[in-house]
């Protein structure tokens, strides 16, 4: 597929690529140059005030995982809960 640079350095991405990738107006992209090529990578941008909340949620989830017990088997997990699976 060919695309052409237009005024103000704009280029149109072919419609079939837009549909295939689910891209819509307003989506943001990281633009990179590498080895003579131009690469577009879709990104999600979060407002700075939301990043602190996201970081807090991540820390809380990491703490929750540390407090959990890892079991070698399902039988061990049920035994820890006081359930005898042979009598269920």
TIMI-2910 file (N, C-alpha, C, CB; in pm, 1 decimal, decimal comma, always signed):
<rs>
+----------+----------+----------+----------+----------+----------+----------+----------+----------+----------+----------+----------+------+
!      n_x !      n_y !      n_z !     ca_x !     ca_y !     ca_z !      c_x !      c_y !      c_z !     cb_x !     cb_y !     cb_z ! resn !
+----------+----------+----------+----------+----------+----------+----------+----------+----------+----------+----------+----------+------+
!    +84,1 !   -117,9 !     +0,0 !     +0,0 !     +0,0 !     +0,0 !    +88,3 !   +123,8 !     +0,0 !    -95,5 !     +0,1 !   +121,3 !  Unk !
!    +49,0 !   +219,1 !    -75,0 !   +121,7 !   +344,7 !    -79,6 !    +44,7 !   +451,1 !     -3,4 !   +146,1 !   +388,7 !   -224,8 !  Unk !
!   +117,8 !   +538,2 !    +61,5 !    +59,4 !   +654,6 !   +128,2 !   +146,6 !   +773,9 !    +90,7 !    +50,9 !   +635,1 !   +286,2 !  Unk !
!    +88,7 !   +890,4 !    +94,5 !   +159,2 !  +1010,5 !    +51,0 !   +157,6 !  +1114,8 !   +162,6 !    +95,6 !  +1067,7 !    -77,9 !  Unk !
!   +272,4 !  +1178,6 !   +183,7 !   +280,5 !  +1288,1 !   +279,7 !   +206,5 !  +1407,8 !   +220,3 !   +430,0 !  +1324,2 !   +313,6 !  Unk !
!   +119,1 !  +1464,1 !   +298,6 !    +40,8 !  +1580,0 !   +255,7 !    +89,2 !  +1704,0 !   +331,5 !   -112,0 !  +1556,3 !   +279,8 !  Unk !
!    +14,4 !  +1811,7 !   +317,6 !    +47,6 !  +1935,4 !   +387,5 !    +57,2 !  +1913,5 !   +537,3 !    -55,6 !  +2042,6 !   +357,5 !  Unk !
!   +140,0 !  +1990,5 !   +601,4 !   +162,1 !  +1983,6 !   +746,3 !   +211,5 !  +1845,6 !   +790,5 !    +33,3 !  +2018,3 !   +820,5 !  Unk !
!   +284,6 !  +1776,4 !   +702,6 !   +346,3 !  +1645,8 !   +732,3 !   +244,5 !  +1539,1 !   +770,1 !   +446,6 !  +1660,5 !   +844,7 !  Unk !
!   +124,3 !  +1545,3 !   +716,0 !    +21,3 !  +1446,7 !   +746,9 !    +21,8 !  +1333,1 !   +646,1 !   -116,0 !  +1512,6 !   +750,6 !  Unk !
!    -11,9 !  +1214,4 !   +696,0 !    -22,0 !  +1096,1 !   +611,8 !   -150,2 !  +1022,7 !   +649,1 !   +103,5 !  +1003,3 !   +627,9 !  Unk !
!   -216,2 !   +963,3 !   +551,3 !   -338,5 !   +888,8 !   +575,7 !   -304,9 !   +740,1 !   +584,8 !   -443,4 !   +915,6 !   +464,1 !  Unk !
!   -347,9 !   +677,9 !   +692,9 !   -329,3 !   +534,0 !   +709,2 !   -445,2 !   +466,4 !   +635,2 !   -324,4 !   +491,9 !   +863,0 !  Unk !
!   -416,8 !   +369,3 !   +550,5 !   -523,2 !   +304,1 !   +474,4 !   -635,5 !   +249,5 !   +564,6 !   -464,5 !   +191,0 !   +391,2 !  Unk !
!   -760,1 !   +262,8 !   +515,3 !   -878,9 !   +225,7 !   +592,6 !   -876,4 !    +80,3 !   +638,9 !  -1003,1 !   +250,0 !   +510,3 !  Unk !
!   -827,7 !    -11,1 !   +556,6 !   -828,5 !   -152,0 !   +596,5 !   -736,8 !   -177,2 !   +715,9 !   -786,4 !   -240,2 !   +479,3 !  Unk !
!   -627,5 !   -102,1 !   +727,3 !   -539,0 !   -114,4 !   +844,1 !   -607,5 !    -56,0 !   +966,9 !   -403,1 !    -43,1 !   +819,0 !  Unk !
!   -672,7 !    +58,6 !   +950,5 !   -745,6 !   +122,5 !  +1060,6 !   -850,3 !    +26,3 !  +1117,1 !   -813,1 !   +254,1 !  +1012,7 !  Unk !
!   -926,8 !    -36,9 !  +1028,9 !  -1031,2 !   -131,1 !  +1072,2 !   -970,6 !   -253,5 !  +1139,4 !  -1117,3 !   -174,7 !   +952,7 !  Unk !
!   -866,7 !   -309,3 !  +1079,3 !   -803,3 !   -430,4 !  +1132,7 !   -749,0 !   -408,1 !  +1273,3 !   -690,4 !   -476,1 !  +1040,6 !  Unk !
!   -691,5 !   -290,9 !  +1297,7 !   -631,2 !   -261,3 !  +1427,9 !   -727,3 !   -195,7 !  +1526,0 !   -512,0 !   -172,6 !  +1409,2 !  Unk !
!   -848,1 !   -162,3 !  +1480,5 !   -946,4 !    -99,7 !  +1569,5 !   -908,6 !    +41,3 !  +1610,5 !   -964,4 !   -183,4 !  +1692,4 !  Unk !
!   -841,4 !   +110,5 !  +1523,1 !   -797,5 !   +247,7 !  +1551,2 !   -912,3 !   +343,1 !  +1523,4 !   -672,6 !   +285,7 !  +1465,9 !  Unk !
!   -924,5 !   +445,9 !  +1608,6 !  -1028,4 !   +545,4 !  +1584,3 !   -972,7 !   +686,4 !  +1605,8 !  -1150,0 !   +520,5 !  +1676,5 !  Unk !
!  -1048,3 !   +783,2 !  +1560,4 !  -1005,1 !   +922,7 !  +1569,9 !   -973,3 !   +958,7 !  +1714,5 !  -1113,2 !  +1017,1 !  +1514,0 !  Unk !
!   -861,1 !  +1024,2 !  +1733,9 !   -819,2 !  +1065,5 !  +1867,1 !   -720,0 !   +969,9 !  +1932,2 !   -938,8 !  +1079,6 !  +1954,7 !  Unk !
!   -704,7 !   +848,4 !  +1877,5 !   -606,3 !   +755,3 !  +1933,0 !   -466,7 !   +817,1 !  +1922,0 !   -611,9 !   +617,6 !  +1859,1 !  Unk !
!   -379,4 !   +780,4 !  +2015,7 !   -245,0 !   +836,1 !  +2020,2 !   -143,2 !   +729,4 !  +1981,9 !   -214,1 !   +892,8 !  +2160,2 !  Unk !
!    -29,8 !   +775,2 !  +1926,0 !    +75,3 !   +685,5 !  +1880,0 !   +211,5 !   +739,5 !  +1919,2 !    +67,4 !   +665,9 !  +1728,4 !  Unk !
!   +300,8 !   +648,8 !  +1952,7 !   +441,7 !   +681,4 !  +1966,7 !   +499,4 !   +670,4 !  +1825,6 !   +516,5 !   +585,3 !  +2070,9 !  Unk !
!   +570,9 !   +773,1 !  +1780,6 !   +630,1 !   +773,5 !  +1647,0 !   +780,7 !   +756,4 !  +1663,0 !   +595,5 !   +905,8 !  +1568,6 !  Unk !
!   +834,5 !   +652,8 !  +1597,9 !   +976,8 !   +622,5 !  +1611,5 !  +1041,3 !   +608,5 !  +1473,5 !   +997,2 !   +493,3 !  +1694,1 !  Unk !
!  +1166,3 !   +647,2 !  +1467,0 !  +1245,9 !   +626,3 !  +1345,8 !  +1351,7 !   +524,7 !  +1380,4 !  +1309,8 !   +760,1 !  +1292,5 !  Unk !
!  +1363,2 !   +421,8 !  +1296,9 !  +1466,6 !   +321,0 !  +1319,7 !  +1510,7 !   +264,2 !  +1186,0 !  +1415,4 !   +208,0 !  +1413,2 !  Unk !
!  +1639,6 !   +264,6 !  +1166,7 !  +1699,2 !   +207,7 !  +1045,6 !  +1634,0 !   +261,1 !   +918,1 !  +1688,3 !    +56,4 !  +1048,9 !  Unk !
!  +1604,0 !   +388,3 !   +917,0 !  +1546,7 !   +451,1 !   +798,5 !  +1397,3 !   +432,0 !   +782,0 !  +1614,1 !   +399,4 !   +679,0 !  Unk !
!  +1331,0 !   +367,4 !   +878,0 !  +1186,4 !   +346,2 !   +870,8 !  +1114,3 !   +427,0 !   +977,1 !  +1153,0 !   +197,9 !   +886,1 !  Unk !
!   +987,5 !   +450,5 !   +955,6 !   +902,8 !   +521,3 !  +1051,5 !   +805,2 !   +420,1 !  +1109,2 !   +827,1 !   +642,4 !   +984,5 !  Unk !
!   +797,6 !   +412,1 !  +1241,3 !   +711,4 !   +315,4 !  +1308,3 !   +611,6 !   +387,1 !  +1397,4 !   +794,5 !   +216,0 !  +1390,5 !  Unk !
!   +487,0 !   +342,6 !  +1391,2 !   +380,7 !   +396,8 !  +1475,4 !   +338,6 !   +287,5 !  +1573,0 !   +258,6 !   +446,7 !  +1389,4 !  Unk !
!   +335,7 !   +319,7 !  +1701,2 !   +295,2 !   +223,0 !  +1802,6 !   +181,6 !   +284,1 !  +1884,3 !   +415,8 !   +183,0 !  +1894,5 !  Unk !
!    +61,9 !   +222,3 !  +1882,6 !    -49,1 !   +276,9 !  +1960,9 !    -14,1 !   +281,0 !  +2109,9 !   -176,6 !   +193,5 !  +1938,5 !  Unk !
!    -54,2 !   +387,4 !  +2176,8 !    -29,2 !   +401,9 !  +2320,4 !   -156,3 !   +451,7 !  +2389,5 !    +89,5 !   +499,5 !  +2346,5 !  Unk !
!   -160,5 !   +430,6 !  +2519,8 !   -267,0 !   +485,7 !  +2602,7 !   -202,3 !   +589,9 !  +2692,1 !   -340,8 !   +374,1 !  +2686,9 !  Unk !
!   -259,2 !   +707,4 !  +2696,7 !   -204,4 !   +816,1 !  +2776,8 !   -295,6 !   +838,9 !  +2896,7 !   -189,2 !   +946,3 !  +2692,5 !  Unk !
!   -237,2 !   +832,1 !  +3016,6 !   -312,2 !   +855,7 !  +3138,5 !   -278,4 !   +993,6 !  +3193,1 !   -282,6 !   +746,7 !  +3243,1 !  Unk !
!   -377,6 !  +1067,9 !  +3238,9 !   -349,2 !  +1197,2 !  +3303,1 !   -263,3 !  +1175,6 !  +3428,3 !   -481,9 !  +1270,8 !  +3340,3 !  Unk !
!   -175,3 !  +1271,1 !  +3456,5 !    -83,7 !  +1258,0 !  +3570,1 !   -157,2 !  +1233,5 !  +3701,2 !     +1,9 !  +1382,4 !  +3582,3 !  Unk !
!   -272,9 !  +1298,1 !  +3719,5 !   -344,9 !  +1280,6 !  +3845,8 !   -397,2 !  +1138,1 !  +3862,4 !   -460,9 !  +1379,2 !  +3854,1 !  Unk !
!   -414,1 !  +1065,3 !  +3754,9 !   -460,7 !   +926,9 !  +3763,2 !   -346,1 !   +829,5 !  +3787,3 !   -534,4 !   +888,9 !  +3635,9 !  Unk !
!   -223,8 !   +867,1 !  +3748,7 !   -109,4 !   +777,2 !  +3764,0 !    -81,5 !   +743,1 !  +3909,7 !    +13,8 !   +839,3 !  +3702,1 !  Unk !
!    -99,2 !   +837,7 !  +4000,3 !    -77,0 !   +810,9 !  +4142,8 !   -175,5 !   +704,9 !  +4192,0 !    -91,5 !   +941,2 !  +4226,2 !  Unk !
!   -300,3 !   +713,6 !  +4146,5 !   -400,4 !   +613,9 !  +4185,8 !   -364,8 !   +476,5 !  +4128,9 !   -541,0 !   +656,5 !  +4138,0 !  Unk !
!   -319,2 !   +472,6 !  +4005,7 !   -280,9 !   +346,5 !  +3943,0 !   -161,7 !   +285,7 !  +4016,7 !   -247,2 !   +367,7 !  +3793,4 !  Unk !
!    -62,0 !   +367,7 !  +4050,3 !    +55,6 !   +319,2 !  +4123,3 !    +14,9 !   +262,6 !  +4259,1 !   +158,8 !   +432,8 !  +4141,7 !  Unk !
!    -78,9 !   +328,1 !  +4326,7 !   -126,7 !   +280,8 !  +4456,8 !   -195,3 !   +144,7 !  +4442,3 !   -223,8 !   +383,5 !  +4519,6 !  Unk !
!   -278,2 !   +129,2 !  +4341,4 !   -345,4 !     +1,1 !  +4318,2 !   -245,8 !   -110,8 !  +4290,3 !   -443,0 !    +13,2 !  +4202,0 !  Unk !
!   -141,8 !    -79,6 !  +4215,1 !    -39,7 !   -180,4 !  +4185,0 !    +32,1 !   -222,8 !  +4312,5 !    +61,7 !   -126,3 !  +4082,0 !  Unk !
!    +69,8 !   -125,3 !  +4395,6 !   +138,2 !   -158,8 !  +4521,3 !    +48,9 !   -242,7 !  +4611,3 !   +181,4 !    -31,2 !  +4595,0 !  Unk !
!    -80,1 !   -207,5 !  +4618,5 !   -172,9 !   -284,7 !  +4701,9 !   -187,1 !   -427,6 !  +4649,6 !   -310,9 !   -216,2 !  +4706,7 !  Unk !
!   -194,2 !   -443,7 !  +4519,6 !   -209,7 !   -578,5 !  +4463,6 !    -83,4 !   -660,6 !  +4485,0 !   -243,1 !   -571,4 !  +4313,5 !  Unk !
!    +33,8 !   -596,1 !  +4477,4 !   +158,3 !   -667,6 !  +4503,9 !   +163,1 !   -714,2 !  +4649,4 !   +280,0 !   -578,1 !  +4472,2 !  Unk !
!   +116,3 !   -630,4 !  +4741,3 !   +113,1 !   -667,8 !  +4882,8 !    +17,1 !   -784,0 !  +4905,3 !    +72,4 !   -547,4 !  +4969,7 !  Unk !
!    -97,6 !   -782,6 !  +4835,9 !   -194,4 !   -891,3 !  +4848,9 !   -134,8 !  -1023,7 !  +4803,1 !   -320,8 !   -860,2 !  +4768,7 !  Unk !
!    -59,7 !  -1021,0 !  +4694,4 !     +0,7 !  -1143,3 !  +4640,8 !   +103,3 !  -1198,2 !  +4738,6 !    +66,2 !  -1116,6 !  +4503,7 !  Unk !
!   +181,5 !  -1111,5 !  +4803,3 !   +283,5 !  -1156,9 !  +4897,9 !   +220,4 !  -1227,9 !  +5017,1 !   +367,9 !  -1038,7 !  +4946,2 !  Unk !
!    +99,3 !  -1187,8 !  +5056,1 !    +32,2 !  -1245,8 !  +5172,5 !    -39,0 !  -1376,7 !  +5140,8 !    -66,8 !  -1147,4 !  +5228,7 !  Unk !
!    -44,2 !  -1416,5 !  +5015,0 !   -115,8 !  -1537,7 !  +4977,2 !    -24,6 !  -1658,8 !  +4984,2 !   -174,3 !  -1524,0 !  +4837,0 !  Unk !
!    -85,2 !  -1772,4 !  +5014,1 !    -12,0 !  -1897,3 !  +5021,8 !    -16,4 !  -1966,2 !  +4886,8 !    -69,4 !  -1988,3 !  +5131,8 !  Unk !
!    +96,6 !  -2015,8 !  +4843,6 !   +102,6 !  -2094,0 !  +4720,2 !    +97,5 !  -2241,2 !  +4758,4 !   +232,0 !  -2061,2 !  +4636,8 !  Unk !
!     +8,4 !  -2315,2 !  +4696,9 !     -9,3 !  -2456,4 !  +4728,8 !    +51,7 !  -2542,5 !  +4619,7 !   -158,0 !  -2490,1 !  +4747,0 !  Unk !
!   +101,3 !  -2658,7 !  +4660,1 !   +160,4 !  -2753,2 !  +4565,3 !    +52,8 !  -2825,6 !  +4484,9 !   +247,9 !  -2855,0 !  +4639,2 !  Unk !
!    -66,3 !  -2838,8 !  +4543,6 !   -173,1 !  -2911,1 !  +4475,3 !   -308,7 !  -2858,9 !  +4521,9 !   -161,7 !  -3063,3 !  +4501,0 !  Unk !
!   -411,7 !  -2897,2 !  +4449,2 !   -548,2 !  -2861,1 !  +4486,2 !   -584,1 !  -2928,5 !  +4618,7 !   -648,6 !  -2901,7 !  +4374,3 !  Unk !
!   -538,2 !  -3049,9 !  +4635,5 !   -565,5 !  -3122,6 !  +4760,2 !   -509,7 !  -3047,3 !  +4880,8 !   -505,4 !  -3264,3 !  +4754,2 !  Unk !
!   -386,5 !  -2992,9 !  +4866,5 !   -325,8 !  -2915,0 !  +4975,0 !   -407,6 !  -2789,8 !  +5004,6 !   -181,3 !  -2876,3 !  +4939,3 !  Unk !
!   -458,4 !  -2725,3 !  +4899,7 !   -538,4 !  -2604,3 !  +4917,9 !   -666,4 !  -2636,8 !  +4995,0 !   -572,5 !  -2540,4 !  +4781,1 !  Unk !
!   -735,6 !  -2745,6 !  +4955,5 !   -858,1 !  -2783,5 !  +5025,8 !   -828,2 !  -2823,2 !  +5170,4 !   -928,1 !  -2899,1 !  +4952,8 !  Unk !
!   -718,7 !  -2891,9 !  +5191,5 !   -680,6 !  -2930,8 !  +5326,9 !   -658,0 !  -2807,7 !  +5412,4 !   -554,7 !  -3018,2 !  +5325,1 !  Unk !
!   -594,7 !  -2706,2 !  +5357,5 !   -573,0 !  -2580,1 !  +5430,5 !   -704,9 !  -2514,0 !  +5468,8 !   -489,3 !  -2483,3 !  +5345,9 !  Unk !
!   -807,5 !  -2534,4 !  +5385,9 !   -939,6 !  -2477,6 !  +5414,6 !  -1022,7 !  -2569,8 !  +5504,2 !  -1014,8 !  -2450,7 !  +5283,9 !  Unk !
!   -964,7 !  -2685,5 !  +5541,8 !  -1037,0 !  -2777,1 !  +5626,7 !  -1136,6 !  -2864,7 !  +5552,9 !  -1106,9 !  -2701,3 !  +5731,0 !  Unk !
!  -1116,7 !  -2882,0 !  +5424,6 !  -1208,1 !  -2963,4 !  +5343,8 !  -1138,9 !  -3091,6 !  +5303,9 !  -1256,1 !  -2886,5 !  +5218,2 !  Unk !
!  -1203,7 !  -3203,5 !  +5336,9 !  -1151,8 !  -3334,4 !  +5299,1 !  -1218,0 !  -3373,2 !  +5167,5 !  -1178,3 !  -3442,2 !  +5411,0 !  Unk !
!  -1142,5 !  -3365,9 !  +5057,0 !  -1204,5 !  -3388,8 !  +4925,6 !  -1245,4 !  -3535,0 !  +4905,0 !  -1108,5 !  -3346,7 !  +4814,6 !  Unk !
!  -1191,4 !  -3625,8 !  +4986,7 !  -1233,0 !  -3765,9 !  +4975,8 !  -1374,2 !  -3786,3 !  +5028,7 !  -1135,8 !  -3856,3 !  +5051,3 !  Unk !
!  -1420,9 !  -3693,3 !  +5109,4 !  -1554,8 !  -3705,7 !  +5169,3 !  -1652,2 !  -3601,5 !  +5115,3 !  -1545,7 !  -3692,9 !  +5320,8 !  Unk !
!  -1625,3 !  -3552,9 !  +4996,0 !  -1714,1 !  -3451,1 !  +4938,0 !  -1808,2 !  -3515,9 !  +4838,9 !  -1632,8 !  -3338,7 !  +4869,4 !  Unk !
+----------+----------+----------+----------+----------+----------+----------+----------+----------+----------+----------+----------+------+
</rs>
